[in-house]
Amino acid sequence: MRGQKYLLRLLCVCLFLILTACSPNTFDLIPRNGFIRHFEESDKQRFPFDSYWDISDNEEWNKRVAGEAGRSQPIHILPVTLKYFSDMPTNPGDRQGIENLCEYFNKALFERMKKLDAEQNTFHLVDKPGKDVYTLQIAILGAKPTHIATNIIKAATTNTLGLVVTGGGIVSGQLLHNEEDKGYIAMGAKFFDPKGKLVAEVADLDFGQKSLAGRFLLEVRDFRRYAYQRQAIDDWVEIFVKCFTTIHEEKIKRHGMRLI
């Protein structure tokens, strides 16, 4: 009996891996709304973003982040904007949810960067563009909240092994899983050199990722409207931080699956 239980759990993990591999191509789903000029599907060898375009000269940048230039790299970060948001909801409550996401993105990014600024000298934040200053501009391009009602129904019919009891028998809950049940968030980012020239653009869309525990037990994020979206923002913040603290050639990876 115990062996059967472990076998069922192993089967669920295998199904999850298969279904993850069959996830939709998020590059095609990123809103094209004028903020990003260059959409190029990324091979994710350098950045784990869906779209990545870059024409920058990285020699001086590499020297500074490696500490060879004798001075830190000044960075100017513009506030995250909703100016290019696609399909902004008209309902005040829903709009407030989007505005809260933008505020969360701003706070998470600036707090993380200020903390690193105080800890090391590979870069420092400045209030405006100027000599030697690179500028980062980020926009939230679109977002949809988690489908809480749908997830409640699924949770009510799913047992502790991640299996769903249906009229036709028992199937894996992952087979009834839809990426959009978690909602999504999309963002774009532009990077300007000290002369104001656009030298890099990235864009990404994230449906969010269930934790390992959430594959078999209840996932708390399924019942919070923008919890998965905030998780995606946390991941993006860490990626941008790594961009500012590593040489250009260093590969940056996205956060792996969380345990909880």
N, C-alpha and C positions, 0 to 999 in steps of 0.2 A: 504494500500500500504506500509506504514511504517512498519507494523507488518510483512508483507511478507518479507521485506528486512532483518529484524533481524532474521527471521526464516531461511532464506537462509544462512546467516552468521553462525548461530548456526549449521546448517547442515554441512557446510564446516569444522567447528571445529571438529565435530564428525567424519567426514570422515578422517580427519588428525590423530586423535587419533587411529582410527582403523588401518590405514595404517602404523602408527608408530609401532604399536604392531606387524605388519607383516613384519617388516624390516628384512633383511638378518642377519644371525648369523655371526657377524663380527669376532668372535674368529676363525672361520674356514678360514677366508680370510687373516689373518695376514701372511705375507711372512715368510716361514721357510727357512732361509738362513744361519744358523750357529751361529748367534749372541746369540740368546736365546737358552739355553740348556734344560730348563724345561718349557714346555707348559702345563699349567693346567687351564682349564676353570674356571673363577672366579665366586663365588656366589655374589660378589660385596658387601659383608657384611663389609669389611674393606676398600678396595680400589675400586673405580669405573673403574677398568681396565678390559679388556676382559680376560687377562691371569694373574694369580698371584700365585707365588710360594715363600715360605718363611720358612727358618729353623733357623732363628736368635734367640738368647737368648736376650730377650728384657728388662730384669730387670735393667741393668745398664743404658740402653738407656732411659727408663722411668724416672729414677731418675734424669738424667741430664736435660731432657726437662721439667721436673716438678720443676727443681731448687733445688732438694734435695741433689745432689752430691757435691754442693759447687763449681762447675766449669762448664763451658759451653762445649758442644759437638763439637769437631773439625770435620769439613767436608771438604773433597777434591772433587771437581767436575771437571771431565775431559771434554774437549771440545766435543760438540755433533759431531758425526762422520757420514760420508756417506759411510764408508768402506764396510758396509754390505747392501747397497742399492740394491734392486732387480730391474732389467730392467732399468738401468740408460739410459736415452735417449742419442742418438748419436748426435742429432742436437745441435749445440752450444747454441742457444737461449733457447731451452728447458732445457738443462743441467744447464744453468745459473739460470733459475728459481728455480731448485732444490737446487742449491748452495745458492741462496738467502734465501730459506726456512731454510736451516741449519744455516746460519748466523743469521737469525731472532730468531731461537730457542736459540742459544747461547746467544745472546744479551738479550733476554727477561728473560731467566733463571738467568744469572749472575747479571743483574741489580736488579732483584727482590730480589735475595738472599743477595746481598751486602747491599741493603737498609734495609732489616730485620736485618742483622748482626750488623748494626750500631744502631739499635733501641732497641735490646734486647740481653740478654746474655744466651739464651737457646742453641745457637750454634754459631760457628764462622768459617769462611772460611779460609782454609790454602792452600798453593801452592803445597804441595806434601804429599804423604802418610807418616805416622809416628806413634809414640806412641799415642794410643787412637783414631786415625783418621779413620773415615769411608769414603769410596770412592764411588761416584756415577758415573756411565758411561752410557751415553745415545746414541743410534743410531737411525737415521731415516731409517726405513726398506723398505719403498716404498711410492710412492705418484703419483697421477695423477691429472692434472689440471681440473678445472671446464669446462664443455662442453658449452662454451659461445654461439656457433652458435645454438645449440639445445635450449638453454634457451631464445635466442632472438626470435626464432620462436614461442615458447610457450607464451612468453610475448605479442607478437603481436596478439595472438588469445584469450587472457585471459582478461576478464573485471574486474572492480574494486571489484566485489564480489568473485573473485577467481574462476569464472566459465569460461569454454572454449566453444566457439561456434564451433561446428563441423558439418560435412555434415549430421549427424544423429540427431542433436539437440544440447542441452546444457548439459554438464557434468562438474563435479568438476575437476578443474585443478589438484587436488591431485591424481586423478585416472590416469592421464597421467604422473605423476611424477615418475622419476626413481632416486634411490639413487645415482647412478653413474654420473648423470648429474651435481652433485656438486663436482665431483672428490673425492679423499680421501687422507689420510695420515696415515701411520702406524709407530709406534715407539716401541722400546724395551729399557728397562733400567735394569742395574745390580747394585747390592749393595754389597760392600765388607766390611768385618769387619777389625779391625786394624791389624790383622795377614794376610790379603790378601785373606781370605777365602770367597768364594761366598756364601752369606747368603740369598739373595732374588733376584728374577727376576720378572719383570712385562712386559706386552706387550699390545698394544691397537691399534685399527684401527678405524678411525673416518671419516664418510662421510660428516660431518658438519651438522649444524642444522639451518634451516630457523628461522628467528625471527617471532614473532607473527604477526607483521605488514606485514612481507613478505609473509604470508599466504594469504593475501587479496590484497596487493598492490605489487609494484615491489620490489624485493629484490636486492639491489645493489651488493651483493656478487655473484649473478648469472652471472654478467658480468665482473668479475675480476678473472683471472686465478687461483690464489692461496689464495683468501680471506677466503674461508672456512677452508683451511688448517692452515692459521695463527690463525684463531679463535680456532681451535683445540689445537694448540700449547699454546695459552694463557690459555686454560683450564688446560692443562697438567702442565704448570708451577705453577698454583695455587694449584694443587693437590700435587705436589712435595714439595712446600713450607709448606703445611699443614702437610706433612709427617715429616718434620724436626722440627716442632713446636708443635707437639701433641704426647701424649703417644701412644703406639702401639695399644692399645685396642680401641681407639676412632675412630668411623666410619667417613669416609671422603666421602662427596657427590660431585658429578659433578655439575657444574653450571647449573641452570635451564634454561628454555626457555627465551630468551631475548625479550624485547618488540620491539626493533628496531635493 
